[in-house]
Amino acid sequence: MEILPKASLLDYNTFKIDVSCQQLIIIEEESEITSLFKAKVFEEKHFIIGGGSNLLFVNDYDANIIHIRTKGIETVEEDSDFVYLRVAAGMVWNDFVDYCLSNQYYGIENLIGIPGCVGSSAVQNVGAYGVEAKDLIYQVEGYNIRTKNDFVLYNADCEFSYRSSIFKTKLKNQCLIVNVVFRLSKKETYNLEYEALRSRLDESDLSLQYVSEMVLELRNSKLPDISEIGSAGSFFKNPIVSNQHLRQLLQLYPNLIHYDTDDGNKKLAAGQLIDLAGWKGVRDGDAGVYPLQALVLVNYGKATGKEILDLAKKIQQDILEKFNINLEPEVNIIQ
Ligand SMILES: Cc1cc2nc3c(=O)[nH]c(=O)nc-3n(C[C@H](O)[C@H](O)[C@H](O)COP(=O)(O)OP(=O)(O)OC[C@H]3O[C@@H](n4cnc5c(N)ncnc54)[C@H](O)[C@@H]3O)c2cc1C
């Protein structure tokens, strides 16, 4: 375990916001977690981070940041159809994806290229190109910080939904995820329901390598390279509206993209709304709306968290006025 007092968080958030915390506690081994309980670290204000790729720090954080950096993949069970892998929460998501690809485990290839760690994939229910983490997660293991007990939650108990889970709702900030168990297919199978991906592929010649390369190509054509521009990916969630609301909007905007949701409503593309409202490429100092994808807010250099948040609020207000839609942030805003 490493404890860094008054540490800068610049290298621990992909938005590249230059803030500090009282103490940065870096956990490298699962066994170190018991020391945190003994030191009563969870009884004081704290925040757990993985790769910091879904966070916006608005101010210096006046408490402990606990950075989970545990590593490891263990095969729990396998049969001719599936393999069950227990993966440490601090493992970099893309290292896990690479492991699956090199072992010919199917199902995760559409999720290649998503920044961050394995633990957060369960918190956020990360998703891309028609696949979500919930499609692969078998169970989530960790500690309940309030009760100090360990827990195992099966997929059905995690209350996964679009970019959300029980860890963002009922159990928000109450759990430390230690491992996630995934179920991957050993049989060749691809999810090509997402049109933009399907249209790039020659379906007669599919392989894991080929599909994952096409996913990366698609991602790189739209998303900023976080080694060059600060960002946390999609800043807002795609909004869900009633059928009646959609009908009204279609009269004014006939080309509005919309998808059916499981509960009979319609999901719209937040990026399209922001684009239609004229925000794509807008820059206010070093805070901006990414010119290739209006859903992504970026830090071109020295933007503060407050400047990014102010821009986000202006966009929210404008979308409310123009479309009567309340855009909800996907990014965790840490005040
Ligand atoms: C360029 C870019 C592209 C992106 N593309 C996508 C995409 O295609 N799809 C998508 O879904 N997301 C995408 N994201 C968002 C982001 O990568 C995901 O949300 C990712 O899962 C965040 O992982 P992280 O480890 O960085 O989480 P963090 O930002 O560190 O934390 C996110 C949340 O998880 C909690 N958390 C983290 N670790 C633990 C733990 N061990 N126990 C309990 N709680 C924990 C934190 O407290 C916080 O609430 C993108 C981001 C960027 C910058």
The ligand as a MOL file (V3000), in Angstrom:
LIG
                    3D

  0  0  0     0  0            999 V3000
M  V30 BEGIN CTAB
M  V30 COUNTS 53 58 0 0 0
M  V30 BEGIN ATOM
M  V30 1 C -12.2920 8.4820 -24.1320 0
M  V30 2 C -13.2940 7.7520 -23.2810 0
M  V30 3 C -14.1520 6.8420 -23.8590 0
M  V30 4 C -15.0890 6.1640 -23.0880 0
M  V30 5 N -15.9220 5.2740 -23.7060 0
M  V30 6 C -16.8460 4.6090 -22.9730 0
M  V30 7 C -17.7180 3.6650 -23.6000 0
M  V30 8 O -17.6280 3.3950 -24.7850 0
M  V30 9 N -18.6550 3.0730 -22.8310 0
M  V30 10 C -18.7800 3.3150 -21.4940 0
M  V30 11 O -19.6490 2.7260 -20.8470 0
M  V30 12 N -17.9480 4.1960 -20.8730 0
M  V30 13 C -16.9910 4.8390 -21.5730 0
M  V30 14 N -16.1640 5.7370 -20.9600 0
M  V30 15 C -16.3310 6.0210 -19.5260 0
M  V30 16 C -15.4020 5.2020 -18.6040 0
M  V30 17 O -14.3250 4.6770 -19.3140 0
M  V30 18 C -16.1370 4.0620 -17.9010 0
M  V30 19 O -17.2120 4.5670 -17.1470 0
M  V30 20 C -15.2160 3.2480 -16.9980 0
M  V30 21 O -15.8770 2.1050 -16.5080 0
M  V30 22 C -14.7030 4.0310 -15.8020 0
M  V30 23 O -13.7120 3.2340 -15.1990 0
M  V30 24 P -12.6910 3.8490 -14.1660 0
M  V30 25 O -11.9500 2.7060 -13.5580 0
M  V30 26 O -11.8790 4.8880 -14.7930 0
M  V30 27 O -13.7090 4.4360 -13.0980 0
M  V30 28 P -13.5760 5.7180 -12.2000 0
M  V30 29 O -13.8330 6.9160 -13.0420 0
M  V30 30 O -12.3270 5.6870 -11.4220 0
M  V30 31 O -14.8160 5.4850 -11.2150 0
M  V30 32 C -16.1260 5.4010 -11.7240 0
M  V30 33 C -17.0810 5.0250 -10.5800 0
M  V30 34 O -16.7950 3.7260 -10.1190 0
M  V30 35 C -16.5130 3.7190 -8.7110 0
M  V30 36 N -15.4700 2.7030 -8.4870 0
M  V30 37 C -14.3220 2.5400 -9.1540 0
M  V30 38 N -13.6730 1.4510 -8.7100 0
M  V30 39 C -14.4310 0.9290 -7.7120 0
M  V30 40 C -14.2900 -0.2020 -6.8420 0
M  V30 41 N -13.2650 -1.0300 -6.9080 0
M  V30 42 N -15.2740 -0.4200 -5.9310 0
M  V30 43 C -16.3440 0.4080 -5.8480 0
M  V30 44 N -16.5150 1.4760 -6.6360 0
M  V30 45 C -15.5750 1.7300 -7.5590 0
M  V30 46 C -16.0500 5.1360 -8.4140 0
M  V30 47 O -16.2660 5.4500 -7.0530 0
M  V30 48 C -16.9370 5.9350 -9.3570 0
M  V30 49 O -18.2250 6.0920 -8.7860 0
M  V30 50 C -15.1840 6.3980 -21.7010 0
M  V30 51 C -14.2840 7.3140 -21.1060 0
M  V30 52 C -13.3440 7.9640 -21.8870 0
M  V30 53 C -12.3810 8.9040 -21.2270 0
M  V30 END ATOM
M  V30 BEGIN BOND
M  V30 1 1 1 2
M  V30 2 1 2 3
M  V30 3 2 2 52
M  V30 4 2 3 4
M  V30 5 1 4 5
M  V30 6 1 4 50
M  V30 7 2 5 6
M  V30 8 1 6 7
M  V30 9 1 6 13
M  V30 10 2 7 8
M  V30 11 1 7 9
M  V30 12 1 9 10
M  V30 13 2 10 11
M  V30 14 1 10 12
M  V30 15 2 12 13
M  V30 16 1 13 14
M  V30 17 1 14 15
M  V30 18 1 14 50
M  V30 19 1 15 16
M  V30 20 1 16 17
M  V30 21 1 16 18
M  V30 22 1 18 19
M  V30 23 1 18 20
M  V30 24 1 20 21
M  V30 25 1 20 22
M  V30 26 1 22 23
M  V30 27 1 23 24
M  V30 28 2 24 25
M  V30 29 1 24 26
M  V30 30 1 24 27
M  V30 31 1 27 28
M  V30 32 2 28 29
M  V30 33 1 28 30
M  V30 34 1 28 31
M  V30 35 1 31 32
M  V30 36 1 32 33
M  V30 37 1 33 34
M  V30 38 1 33 48
M  V30 39 1 34 35
M  V30 40 1 35 36
M  V30 41 1 35 46
M  V30 42 1 36 37
M  V30 43 1 36 45
M  V30 44 2 37 38
M  V30 45 1 38 39
M  V30 46 1 39 40
M  V30 47 2 39 45
M  V30 48 1 40 41
M  V30 49 2 40 42
M  V30 50 1 42 43
M  V30 51 2 43 44
M  V30 52 1 44 45
M  V30 53 1 46 47
M  V30 54 1 46 48
M  V30 55 1 48 49
M  V30 56 2 50 51
M  V30 57 1 51 52
M  V30 58 1 52 53
M  V30 END BOND
M  V30 END CTAB
M  END
